[in-house]
Amino acid sequence: MVYIAVMGHGVVGSGVVEVLQQNHAGITSRSKEDIRVKYILDLREFPDLPYADRFTKDFEVIVGDPEVKVVVETMGGLHPAYEYVKRCLRAGKSVATSNKELVACKGAELLRIARDNNVNFLFEASVGGGIPILRPISQCLAANDIFEIVGILNGTTNFILTKMIREQMSFADALTLAQELGYAERDPSADIEGQDACRKICILASLAFGKHVYPEQVGTDGITKITLTDVEYAGSDNCVIKLIGRAKILDGGHIFSAVYPALVSRESQLSSVDDVFNAVMVRGNAIGDVIFYGRGAGKLPTASAVVADVIDCVKHLSARKYLFWEDGKEGYVSDPLEDNTRLYVRAKTEDKTAAAEEIRRTFEDARILSRPCEDRQELAFITPMSTERTLRRELAALTSLRVESILHVLD
């Protein structure tokens, strides 16, 4: 018998307990061990649950019990999760977590502590919820040199954008609907400002490229400024707007990483990923493009990924899984503004003809867009390819128009 502890009995934590109980026979068969929850750490009371006797409010009980071999962290946030996980690893206990903020901010350090104490720190559920992605990258695609990862990493923003595209729903109304359906939190800022996707692309980039990419190194934009006008212009160019997380290896070994709303061609597989679904495209030099698709969140899908990590930890109580990356060095991640890109630009102007002429003088091969019921003082276009820094400098120098919206165009 192997005892585990679960820290946090919220949506995911309670799902972990549910999956362990509901699928106990199959889990025992696959792990070759009888896995039992000995403690559940939470400050709240749950007197009506059949396992109410396992709750504790004292972390010291968990970290000090030598019978507990694996600890599940589903509290969320950075503190006290970071301090608790670090102490568990140093106490010789493996840890499985769904906490993307913890892994994105402290992953390199915690992986090093796990290695030094011959235990495992696993976090499959931190990126794709129930979508398997980290294990395939580290194992199934191990023979590849991965050179790019690009994907739709946040279900809440994808749901909002889908409603805007399909039903011409305003951003505010789509957000309210997402909150009513439970897809968005009361405070949705981590989703709609791009922070959630940023943490996920940090984890993916760190694993794929071997050095830690921190959230503050990733250029991050959310979807709060996107309007139905932008959606219409994108549609006129056979595109849809998606919040994209992207990381790639540049010449010289540096990493580019960013999160931004982008125009995605309807010919791209990512364009058809709608509602709360996520998709991650991994590009390797041997395999080509591989896409992982599914629901990126939810109680039981996320819990299933956490329990899979628990099983892996139990199978490797006396050995380590090879999951590791080094800490990043200064200057390892490039300035996002130095990336070559095309930009979609929407602007206001008093003289459309003069503005179009200035655009063509400034941006050779720029494409002017149009939409039904276009405002006479409105103009939208797509720039040619150049570094984002150069494009923004040239946009700032335009005198005949006032820029109101800038989005990337996914190549």
C-alpha positions as CSV (number, residue, x, y, z in Angstrom):
1,M,0.0,0.0,0.0
2,V,1.2,3.5,-0.9
3,Y,-0.2,6.5,1.0
4,I,-0.5,9.9,-0.6
5,A,-1.7,13.3,0.5
6,V,-3.7,15.9,-1.4
7,M,-3.1,19.6,-0.7
8,G,-6.2,21.6,-1.6
9,H,-9.7,20.3,-1.9
10,G,-11.1,22.7,-4.6
11,V,-12.3,21.7,-8.0
12,V,-9.2,19.8,-9.1
13,G,-8.2,18.4,-5.6
14,S,-11.7,17.0,-5.0
15,G,-11.6,15.6,-8.5
16,V,-8.3,13.8,-7.7
17,V,-9.9,12.1,-4.7
18,E,-13.0,11.2,-6.8
19,V,-10.9,9.6,-9.6
20,L,-8.7,7.7,-7.1
21,Q,-11.9,6.3,-5.5
22,Q,-14.0,5.7,-8.6
23,N,-11.2,4.0,-10.6
24,H,-9.4,2.4,-7.7
25,A,-9.4,-1.1,-9.1
26,G,-7.9,-0.1,-12.4
27,I,-5.4,2.2,-10.9
28,T,-4.2,-0.5,-8.5
29,S,-3.9,-2.9,-11.5
30,R,-1.8,-0.4,-13.5
31,S,0.4,0.9,-10.7
32,K,0.8,-2.6,-9.0
33,E,0.1,-0.8,-5.7
34,D,-2.9,0.0,-3.6
35,I,-2.9,3.8,-3.6
36,R,-4.7,5.4,-0.6
37,V,-5.3,9.0,0.3
38,K,-4.2,9.4,3.9
39,Y,-4.5,13.2,4.3
40,I,-6.3,16.1,2.6
41,L,-5.0,19.5,3.5
42,D,-7.6,22.3,3.5
43,L,-8.6,25.1,5.8
44,R,-12.3,24.5,5.2
45,E,-14.5,22.0,6.9
46,F,-16.2,19.1,4.9
47,P,-18.1,17.2,7.6
48,D,-20.6,15.6,5.2
49,L,-18.1,13.9,3.0
50,P,-17.5,10.1,3.5
51,Y,-13.8,10.8,3.9
52,A,-14.1,13.7,6.3
53,D,-11.8,12.0,8.8
54,R,-8.8,12.5,6.4
55,F,-8.8,16.3,6.5
56,T,-6.2,18.3,8.2
57,K,-5.3,21.9,8.5
58,D,-1.7,21.3,9.5
59,F,0.8,20.9,6.7
60,E,3.4,19.6,9.2
61,V,1.4,16.4,9.6
62,I,1.9,15.7,6.0
63,V,5.5,16.6,5.6
64,G,6.4,14.8,8.8
65,D,4.7,11.5,8.0
66,P,7.2,9.0,6.5
67,E,4.4,6.8,5.3
68,V,3.3,9.5,2.8
69,K,5.3,8.9,-0.4
70,V,3.5,11.1,-2.9
71,V,1.9,14.6,-2.4
72,V,-0.6,16.1,-4.8
73,E,-0.6,19.9,-4.9
74,T,-3.8,21.5,-6.2
75,M,-4.0,24.6,-4.0
76,G,-3.0,26.9,-6.9
77,G,-1.1,30.2,-6.7
78,L,2.5,30.6,-5.8
79,H,2.4,30.9,-2.0
80,P,2.3,28.8,0.1
81,A,2.3,26.1,-2.7
82,Y,6.0,26.8,-3.5
83,E,7.2,26.5,0.1
84,Y,5.1,23.4,0.8
85,V,6.2,21.6,-2.4
86,K,9.8,22.5,-1.8
87,R,9.7,21.0,1.7
88,C,7.9,17.9,0.5
89,L,10.6,17.3,-2.1
90,R,13.4,17.8,0.4
91,A,11.6,15.4,2.7
92,G,11.9,12.7,0.1
93,K,8.3,12.8,-1.2
94,S,7.5,13.0,-4.9
95,V,5.0,15.7,-5.9
96,A,2.4,15.9,-8.6
97,T,0.8,19.3,-9.3
98,S,-1.6,21.0,-11.7
99,N,-0.3,24.4,-10.7
100,K,0.9,26.2,-13.8
101,E,2.0,29.3,-12.0
102,L,4.2,27.3,-9.7
103,V,5.8,25.4,-12.5
104,A,6.2,28.5,-14.8
105,C,7.9,30.5,-12.0
106,K,9.8,27.9,-10.0
107,G,10.0,24.8,-12.2
108,A,13.8,24.8,-12.7
109,E,14.5,25.1,-9.0
110,L,11.9,22.4,-8.0
111,L,13.2,20.0,-10.6
112,R,16.7,20.5,-9.3
113,I,15.6,19.8,-5.7
114,A,13.7,16.7,-6.9
115,R,16.8,15.4,-8.6
116,D,19.0,16.1,-5.6
117,N,16.6,14.1,-3.4
118,N,16.0,11.3,-5.8
119,V,12.2,12.0,-6.1
120,N,9.9,13.1,-8.9
121,F,8.2,16.5,-9.6
122,L,5.6,15.9,-12.2
123,F,3.1,18.4,-13.7
124,E,1.3,17.0,-16.8
125,A,-2.0,18.7,-15.8
126,S,-0.4,22.2,-15.6
127,V,-0.5,22.9,-19.4
128,G,-3.3,21.1,-21.1
129,G,-5.5,19.9,-18.3
130,G,-6.6,16.4,-19.5
131,I,-4.7,16.8,-22.8
132,P,-1.5,14.7,-22.7
133,I,1.3,17.0,-23.9
134,L,4.3,17.1,-21.6
135,R,4.8,13.4,-21.5
136,P,4.7,13.1,-25.3
137,I,7.2,15.9,-25.7
138,S,9.6,14.4,-23.2
139,Q,9.2,10.8,-24.3
140,C,7.4,10.1,-27.6
141,L,9.1,13.0,-29.4
142,A,12.5,12.6,-27.7
143,A,14.2,11.7,-31.0
144,N,13.2,15.0,-32.5
145,D,14.8,18.4,-32.3
146,I,11.7,20.5,-31.5
147,F,12.0,23.9,-33.1
148,E,8.6,25.5,-32.5
149,I,5.5,25.2,-30.4
150,V,2.4,27.1,-31.2
151,G,-1.1,26.7,-29.9
152,I,-4.4,27.8,-28.4
153,L,-3.7,27.4,-24.7
154,N,-6.7,29.0,-22.9
155,G,-10.2,27.7,-23.2
156,T,-11.9,30.7,-21.7
157,T,-10.5,33.2,-24.3
158,N,-11.1,30.7,-27.1
159,F,-14.8,30.4,-26.0
160,I,-15.1,34.2,-26.0
161,L,-13.5,34.6,-29.4
162,T,-15.7,31.8,-30.8
163,K,-18.8,33.6,-29.7
164,M,-17.6,36.9,-31.2
165,I,-16.8,35.1,-34.5
166,R,-19.9,32.9,-34.8
167,E,-22.6,35.0,-33.2
168,Q,-21.2,38.5,-33.5
169,M,-21.4,38.8,-29.7
170,S,-19.5,41.7,-28.1
171,F,-16.5,41.0,-26.0
172,A,-18.3,42.1,-22.8
173,D,-21.4,39.9,-23.5
174,A,-19.2,36.9,-24.4
175,L,-17.2,37.3,-21.2
176,T,-20.4,37.5,-19.1
177,L,-21.7,34.3,-20.8
178,A,-18.4,32.6,-20.1
179,Q,-18.8,33.5,-16.4
180,E,-22.4,32.3,-16.3
181,L,-21.4,29.0,-17.7
182,G,-18.5,28.6,-15.3
183,Y,-15.8,28.9,-18.0
184,A,-14.5,32.2,-16.6
185,E,-13.7,33.2,-13.0
186,R,-15.4,36.1,-11.3
187,D,-12.0,37.8,-11.8
188,P,-11.1,36.7,-15.3
189,S,-8.0,38.8,-15.7
190,A,-5.5,35.9,-15.8
191,D,-7.4,34.5,-18.8
192,I,-8.3,37.5,-20.8
193,E,-5.1,39.4,-20.2
194,G,-3.1,36.4,-21.4
195,Q,-1.3,35.4,-18.2
196,D,-2.7,31.9,-18.1
197,A,-1.5,31.2,-21.6
198,C,1.8,32.8,-20.8
199,R,2.5,30.4,-18.0
200,K,1.6,27.4,-20.2
201,I,3.9,28.5,-23.0
202,C,6.7,29.0,-20.5
203,I,6.4,25.4,-19.3
204,L,6.2,24.1,-22.9
205,A,9.2,26.1,-24.0
206,S,11.3,25.2,-21.0
207,L,10.6,21.5,-21.5
208,A,11.1,21.5,-25.3
209,F,14.2,23.7,-25.3
210,G,15.9,22.6,-22.1
211,K,16.2,26.0,-20.3
212,H,13.7,27.8,-18.1
213,V,11.6,30.5,-19.7
214,Y,10.1,32.8,-17.1
215,P,6.8,34.6,-17.5
216,E,8.4,38.1,-17.3
217,Q,10.5,37.1,-20.4
218,V,7.4,36.5,-22.6
219,G,5.7,39.3,-24.4
220,T,2.1,38.9,-23.4
221,D,-1.1,40.6,-24.8
222,G,-4.7,39.6,-24.1
223,I,-7.9,39.9,-25.9
224,T,-9.6,42.8,-24.1
225,K,-9.2,45.3,-26.9
226,I,-10.5,43.1,-29.7
227,T,-13.8,44.3,-31.3
228,L,-16.3,42.9,-33.6
229,T,-14.9,45.3,-36.2
230,D,-11.6,43.4,-36.0
231,V,-13.4,40.1,-36.3
232,E,-15.1,41.3,-39.5
233,Y,-11.9,42.5,-41.0
234,A,-10.2,39.2,-40.2
235,G,-13.1,37.3,-41.8
236,S,-12.7,39.4,-45.0
237,D,-9.1,38.1,-45.2
238,N,-10.3,34.5,-44.7
239,C,-9.0,34.5,-41.1
240,V,-10.2,34.1,-37.6
241,I,-8.8,35.7,-34.4
242,K,-7.3,33.4,-31.8
243,L,-5.2,33.9,-28.7
244,I,-1.9,32.3,-29.6
245,G,1.0,31.1,-27.4
246,R,4.2,30.6,-29.3
247,A,7.8,29.6,-28.7
248,K,10.5,28.8,-31.2
249,I,14.2,28.4,-31.4
250,L,16.0,31.2,-33.3
251,D,19.4,31.1,-35.1
252,G,22.1,31.2,-32.5
253,G,20.1,29.1,-30.0
254,H,18.0,31.9,-28.5
255,I,14.3,31.5,-27.8
256,F,11.5,33.6,-28.9
257,S,8.3,33.4,-26.9
258,A,5.1,35.4,-26.9
259,V,1.4,35.3,-26.3
260,Y,-0.8,37.5,-28.5
261,P,-4.1,37.6,-30.3
262,A,-3.5,36.8,-34.0
263,L,-5.2,36.5,-37.3
264,V,-5.1,32.8,-38.2
265,S,-5.8,31.6,-41.7
266,R,-8.9,29.4,-42.1
267,E,-6.5,27.0,-43.9
268,S,-4.6,26.4,-40.6
269,Q,-5.7,23.5,-38.4
270,L,-5.7,25.9,-35.5
271,S,-8.5,28.0,-37.0
272,S,-11.1,25.3,-36.4
273,V,-10.3,24.9,-32.7
274,D,-13.4,26.5,-31.1
275,D,-15.3,27.0,-27.9
276,V,-13.4,25.8,-24.7
277,F,-11.1,23.4,-26.6
278,N,-7.3,23.8,-26.7
279,A,-4.8,22.7,-29.3
280,V,-1.0,22.6,-29.2
281,M,1.0,22.1,-32.4
282,V,4.6,20.8,-31.9
283,R,7.0,21.0,-34.8
284,G,9.9,18.6,-34.9
285,N,12.7,18.1,-37.5
286,A,11.8,14.4,-37.9
287,I,8.1,14.2,-37.2
288,G,7.0,17.4,-38.8
289,D,3.8,18.9,-37.3
290,V,1.9,17.1,-34.5
291,I,-1.3,18.5,-32.9
292,F,-2.6,17.7,-29.4
293,Y,-6.3,18.6,-29.1
294,G,-8.9,18.5,-26.4
295,R,-10.5,20.2,-23.4
296,G,-7.8,22.1,-21.6
297,A,-9.5,22.3,-18.3
298,G,-12.3,20.9,-16.2
299,K,-12.5,19.0,-12.9
300,L,-12.2,15.4,-14.0
301,P,-10.0,15.9,-17.2
302,T,-7.5,17.8,-15.1
303,A,-7.8,15.4,-12.2
304,S,-7.2,12.4,-14.5
305,A,-3.9,13.9,-15.6
306,V,-2.8,14.5,-12.0
307,V,-3.7,10.9,-11.0
308,A,-1.7,9.7,-14.0
309,D,1.3,11.6,-12.5
310,V,0.6,10.0,-9.1
311,I,0.7,6.6,-10.7
312,D,4.0,7.4,-12.4
313,C,5.4,8.6,-9.1
314,V,4.3,5.4,-7.4
315,K,5.9,3.3,-10.1
316,H,9.1,5.2,-9.7
317,L,9.4,5.5,-5.9
318,S,13.0,4.2,-6.0
319,A,14.0,5.9,-9.3
320,R,13.6,9.2,-11.1
321,K,11.6,10.0,-14.3
322,Y,13.7,12.0,-16.7
323,L,11.9,15.3,-16.7
324,F,14.3,18.2,-16.3
325,W,15.4,21.5,-17.6
326,E,18.2,23.9,-16.6
327,D,17.7,27.4,-15.3
328,G,17.8,30.0,-18.1
329,K,20.7,32.3,-18.6
330,E,20.5,36.1,-18.9
331,G,19.8,37.0,-22.6
332,Y,18.7,33.5,-23.5
333,V,15.2,34.6,-24.4
334,S,15.1,37.2,-27.2
335,D,13.3,40.5,-27.2
336,P,9.8,39.7,-28.7
337,L,10.0,42.9,-30.7
338,E,12.9,41.6,-32.7
339,D,10.8,38.7,-34.2
340,N,9.8,38.9,-37.9
341,T,6.1,39.2,-38.3
342,R,3.2,40.8,-40.1
343,L,0.7,43.0,-38.3
344,Y,-2.9,43.7,-38.8
345,V,-3.6,47.4,-38.3
346,R,-7.0,49.2,-37.9
347,A,-7.0,53.0,-37.8
348,K,-9.2,56.1,-38.1
349,T,-8.5,58.8,-40.8
350,E,-9.9,62.0,-42.0
351,D,-8.8,61.3,-45.6
352,K,-9.0,57.7,-46.6
353,T,-7.3,58.2,-50.0
354,A,-4.3,60.1,-48.5
355,A,-4.0,57.5,-45.7
356,A,-3.9,54.6,-48.2
357,E,-1.2,56.4,-50.2
358,E,0.9,57.0,-47.1
359,I,0.5,53.3,-46.1
360,R,1.7,52.1,-49.5
361,R,4.6,54.5,-49.5
362,T,5.7,53.3,-46.0
363,F,4.9,49.6,-46.3
364,E,5.6,48.2,-49.7
365,D,3.2,45.4,-50.5
366,A,0.8,46.3,-47.7
367,R,-2.7,44.9,-48.2
368,I,-5.7,47.1,-47.6
369,L,-8.7,45.2,-46.2
370,S,-12.4,45.9,-46.5
371,R,-15.6,44.8,-44.7
372,P,-19.4,45.3,-45.2
373,C,-20.7,48.6,-43.9
374,E,-17.2,50.0,-43.5
375,D,-17.0,53.3,-41.8
376,R,-15.9,56.1,-44.1
377,Q,-13.2,57.2,-41.6
378,E,-12.0,53.7,-41.0
379,L,-9.1,51.8,-42.7
380,A,-7.5,48.4,-42.0
381,F,-4.5,46.8,-43.6
382,I,-1.8,44.1,-43.2
383,T,1.8,45.0,-43.2
384,P,4.6,43.1,-45.0
385,M,7.0,41.0,-43.0
386,S,9.5,42.8,-40.9
387,T,10.7,42.9,-37.3
388,E,7.9,44.1,-35.0
389,R,10.0,46.9,-33.7
390,T,10.5,48.2,-37.2
391,L,6.8,47.9,-38.0
392,R,5.7,49.7,-34.9
393,R,8.2,52.5,-35.4
394,E,7.0,53.0,-39.0
395,L,3.3,52.9,-37.8
396,A,4.1,55.6,-35.2
397,A,5.5,57.8,-37.9
398,L,2.3,57.8,-40.0
399,T,0.6,61.2,-40.0
400,S,-2.6,60.7,-41.9
401,L,-4.2,58.1,-39.6
402,R,-4.7,57.2,-35.9
403,V,-4.0,53.6,-35.1
404,E,-6.7,52.0,-32.9
405,S,-5.8,48.2,-33.1
406,I,-2.7,46.1,-33.8
407,L,-2.8,42.4,-34.0
408,H,-0.3,39.8,-35.2
409,V,-0.8,37.7,-38.3
410,L,0.2,34.1,-37.7
411,D,2.5,32.9,-40.5
